[in-house]
Amino acid sequence: MDVMVWALVPVAGMVVVATAAVLIAVIALKGTAARERAHILRAAAELVRAVRGQR
């Protein structure tokens, strides 16, 4: 494989994870009360950490 492919695969993976995190947050926060937003954002952050392998 080309060196460029080895460099782009991790970057592409990070872009996918970041995009998923933003979509999860936007979809989850639509129509929620202010007091529920902190719980939703905390759960989304834990999900992203789990996907990235830090938890």
C-alpha angles and dihedrals in degrees: 000000000000120000090236090061091052089053096046100047096069091043091051090049092053091049090053092050092047092049091049091050092052092047092049091051095047095047094044095047097052109110097358127134119249093250092056096051095078091055092048094048091047091052091048090051091051090050092052091048090051093050091049090050100244094119 
